[in-house]
Amino acid sequence: MRIVADTNVIVSAFLWGGVPRQLLNAAEGRRIELFTSRVLIAELEDVLSRGKLAVQLSESRFALAYLLARYTQLATLIGPAEITAPELRDPDDAAVLGCALAAQADLIVSGDKHLRRAVFLWRRRGIEANCHYLRCKTSLVAGVNLIA
């Protein structure tokens, strides 16, 4: 299965574990294929560098550089498709959608309700032909939102 994980899921996996960590475990075990882009890696670095996560980062006992390197080992780096989505409340969501389209992803994993809403709006407007790889079905599984 080809998957693009939103930054919030990767941050949770590294700093808190739980269900998001299972996604990384599945990638390590080659049960899934993770895809990312340079923009998403930069966003991950930015989020993990924020002061409000300093305590969690230090408790993880891993340096920021190690976590970034580890994720880039687990995920295949690709160039995202260019998309225009003015309905996005968070412009960073375009990076996730563009990566998913370029990767021909079966699934986007995110905890972001705005991203789920954007995919819903795409489908509602009949843009599904342009994002058919997302298949645009939303469900909630164990606290992690899956957009398939």
N, C-alpha and C positions, 0 to 999 in steps of 0.2 A: 504494500500500500504506500502510495506517495503522499507525503504530508508536509504542509507548511505550518509551523507553529508561530503564533503571535509572540511578540517579545514578553508580554506579561506571563505567559506560560513558562518560558525558559527561565525567567527570573525566579518564578516560584519553584521550579524544579531544582535550581541550583541552591537557593537560599532556604527553602522550607521543605523540600522533598515531596512526600505525599503522592497523590495521583499524577501531578505533572512530572514527577521524577520517573514514574513508570513509562512515560513517553520516551525519555532519554534511555531508559533501560532497554526498551524495545528497539531503539535505534542501535544501541550497542550490540544487542543480540541479533541484529540484522533481520528482525521481524517486520520492520517498517523502513522506509527510506525518508529521511528528513531533507528538506531543501530550504535554503536561505539565500539572501542576497547581501551585497556589501552595505546597502542601506539598512537592512535589518540588523546586521552585525554592528554597525555604527550606533544604531538605536539601543541595542543591548549594552554596548559599552557605556553609552550615556546614562542609561537607567541604573546600571550597576555602580556607576561612579557617584551617584547622588548621595549627599550626606545622610539623608533619612534611612538609607540602607547600609550605612557603615557598620552598625552593630551586627546585623545579620551577616554581612560579608566577612567580618572578622571571625564570627562564630563558625562560619563554614570552613575556616582554616585553609582556604584557598585564595591565592592572589587573583586579582581581576584578570591579569594577563593569562593565568592558567585557565580560568573559566572560559575566556574567549577562545583560547587555543583549543580547548577541549570541545567546545561547541562546533568550531569550524572543522574539527576532525569527524564529528558525528554527522554533520549536515553537508550536503553537496551545495557548493556555492554556484549560483546561476545568475545570469543577467535577467532582471525582471521585465515583463511586458509593460509597455507604456499604456496607461489607462487614464481616462478622463472621467472623474466621478464627482461632480460638483455637490452631490448630496451627502458626501462624507463629512461628518462633524469633526473628525480627527484626520487631518491630511496624512498622518503616518499610516493610516489604514490602507491607503493606496499602495504603499510598499508591500503590504501583506497580500493584497489582491493581485498586484502585478507579479509577484513572485509565484503565487499559486497558479496563475494562468500560464506563465512561462514554464513552470515545472509540470504542467498538466496534472496538478495535484488531485487526488481523490478526496482530500480532506484538508480543512483548515482547522486548527485547534486554537481556541481563543477564549478568554474570560471576558471579552469586551463586548458589551451589549450594543455599542454603536456599530461595530463591525458586522454583527449579525443583522442589524437593521439595514445596513448598506447592501448586503447580499440579498436580503428580502426585497428591497426596493428595485434592485437590478432585475430580479425575477419578475416582479410585478409590472415593470415597464417593458417586458418582453425582450430584455437585453440578454436573456439566458443564452441565446445563440453565441454571444460573445464571451460568455463565461460558463459554457456548458461543462467544463471540467470540474467546476465547483458543485454542480448538481444541486446547490442551493436548498438543501433540506437541513433545518436546524433542529438539534435535540440537545438535551442536557444530560450528561453522563458523569456521575460521581463528582460534581462540582466543576467540571471543565466543559465548556461549551464546544461542541463539535459542529462545524459547518461542513456538510458533505454534499 
